[in-house]
Amino acid sequence: MAAEGGAPLRGAHEERPRAEGLRFLRRPGARRLKSLGGFRLAALLLVAALSYTLAVSPAWLQRFQAGVFDYYQRIFPLPRVQQPVVIVGIDEHSLREFGQWPWPRTRMGDLIRAISAGKPAAIGLDLFFPEPDRYSPGNLVAMMPGITSEAARLLMSLPTNDSLFANAITESPAPVILGISGENDADSITKQVPKSTPVRLFTQRELPIHQFKSHIGNVSVLVSAAASSALMNEGEQGAIVRRSPLVARLAGGTFGALGLETLRQGMQADLVVRDRGYGLIQIEMGEAKVLAQEDGTAWIRFGHHDDTRFVTAYDVMLGKIAEGQFENKIVLVGMMGLGVTDYKVTPLAEFNPGVEVHAQIAENLYNGVSLVRPSPMPRLEALILIVLGFLVVRFVPRTRAQYGFAIVVGGIGATLAAGLLLFAEFGILLDPIVPSLGALGAFGMMLVGTLANSERQRRQLREQAARVAGELDAAKRIQMGLLPNPAETLASERRVLVAALLEPARTVGGDFYDCFLIGDRYLFFVVADVSGKGLPAALFMASVKSQIKSSALQGGEVGAMLTRAQDEIERENPEQLFVTAFAGLLDLHSGRLEYANAGHEPPYARRPHSAPERLGESGGPPLGVVDEFRFPSAERTLVPGEWICVVTDGATEAMNPERAFFGVERLRTALGWVPDDVTPEDVIRRLRDDVRKFADGAEAPDDLTLLALQWKGN
């Protein structure tokens, strides 16, 4: 005797194969072996490709990993323990008081003198002055064509503002460092070679320190007066500032970053650079020692923006700073006015002035805080991925599902923990995300392989699903048949227009509506929403609909109708379901509307040439929630042409892909845009289209039911 497909039946004495995890798939004769082997090969190829990519570390991967390292900084922002740096900000208030930027160089000289009076260790300017001051007396002659020759000679004989500024720099007891901008192209407006930083190199090879081709600097008189010049480069324009050059080469010399050089001058220390191997160098200034990348750049370890770093130029020049605030500190001067400077985005997602980046560089150096990515890290990350991939491919198919999942989670968790530990304790940047994603990809392929081995079971399930779908389709047709078509039910009625729509979230749903005439004068209508969705709600909906209709035909106030219906629901509700409902009784002669609300979304009424109004009175709990509750009624007199729109929460709770709700206000706005001359069918269609457009293809969370009614008058 043969089983289905011709395979011989096993005797009772034969041992059945035990499907322990994926071990059964590896037994000889298993039909799924070939499929699993293919997925294993695909997982190995994925691991190999990602490992190679990690090892060579292309530019696009480095950009992705930089975003990973940003999250490290957000998790562990650098606390500000010591405060060696003060920033003098030329802010909006200073510009209002002393004039727009650029200031005359004489005013900059006054600012240097005011700062110097506070006895700082060094002053660094996050500013450069590449052109002569246009406000110098000699330059004013060309701006005043009517000036007399004697006045012109007098102005030409006066010292330039640049020389006065240079005098202030020279007279300052604290060294003043000018800012320059290193440029990667050879075209520059500044030809004067600035003073470079003396550096002692301890290396047995030529370090690949970045070489700038040109620079934007300062006029020669200022260069001669300043103690030195330093780089203001903080990173690419518009990009998140993560790395900054600490040292770079320019015009045959070596220059430090503004924060580094100002700190060095303040410490009166030599700059020493040592080759530490593994793609790293060590930068030393006296007792301050930090590691950086071998090209001279460093990853900046950021702390949060701190207002205590700042004083305004206005307060400094008026002597309004605290006593000793500058004493033996590093003072950086920079722009803070939003209209005259570019702000920098840090890995902490903060929008800070560029001068604060230099301040944080100086504080990193002062506190010996390093953040580096040694050259072996890409290969180490590739090795981690290979190990994780081996564990997945070798052991996951041989163990039970929960053990295989534990292997994957444990391996990824250990990798993530290692990345966090290396960052927090040692300032080393390791990317655990790409190896983890590779391991998850390999695990996913193996998992898909196991799922592919269940084709027969899925085929049976598909057959069963097809039968259930047919039954549900029949149930949907029956459910829709229970709902009236207002166009047919009220075809001969000219005093009122009614349109309705029901779209179940599933094949069948728990929403319903009903409308019918009571005698020749009254129109009863109801919109309701049964708790839950699907077939159970649809069955309960059919029962509730008949009970509400029966209660309505007995007459009385609308609240009494809902009360009688609730009494019947309580007797035939073993599952303790509940129903929200809005019911109304319209006098077709006078336009008087009597209504009651059982926990339902209040409808909107709109008179011609008016805004929608919400009918929020006469509320009560849903039917079936509070025993023996007596629902009150309310009334409203409609004017000819006025219409009412009743919806279920399938409209207000519709969500878009961003998980935002359509909401009551959006519903009010949508109804407010409906023209006055439309029919209820137009109202329903427009509102349905607005909800669909808002959802943008997202799955409907609940059934959608809409009913619009317009009283035309006698």
Buried (B, 14 or more C-beta within 10 A) or exposed (E): EEEEEEEEEEEEEEEEEEEEBBBEBEEEEBEBBEBBEEBBEBBBEBBBEBBEBBBEBEEEBEEEBBEBBBBBBEEEBBEBEEEBBBBBBBBBBBBEEBEEBBBBBBBBBBBBBBBBBBEBBBBBBBBBBBEBBEBBBBBBBEEEEEBEEEEBEEBEEEEBBBBBBBBBBEEBEBBBBBBBBBBEEEEBEBEBBBBBBEBEBEEEEEBEBBBBEBBBBBBBBBBEBBBBBBBBBBBEEEEBBBBBBBBBBBBEBBBBBBBBBBBBBBBEBEBBBBBBEEBBBBBBBEEBBBBBBBBBBBBBBBBEBBEEBBBBBBBBBEEEBEEEBBEEBBBBBBBBBEEBBEBBBBBBEBEBBBBBBBBBBBBBBBBEBBBBBBBEBBBBBBBBBBBBBBBBBEEBBEBEEEEBBEBBEEBBEBBBEBBBEBBEEEBBBBBBBBBBEBBBBBBBBBBBBBEBBEEEEEEEEEEEEEEEEEEBEEBBEEBEEEBBBBEEBBEEBEBBBBBBBBBBBBBBBBBBBBBBBEEEEBBBBBBBBBBBBBBBBBBBBBBBBBBBBEBBEEEEBBBBBBBBBBBBBBEEBEEEBBBBBBBBBBBBEEBBBBBBBBBBBBBBBBBEEEEBBEBEBBBBBBBBBBEEBEBBBBBBEBEEBBBBBBBBBBBBBBBBEEEEBBBBEBBBEBBEEBEEEBEBBBBBBBBBEBBBEBBEEBEBBBBBBBBBBBBBBE
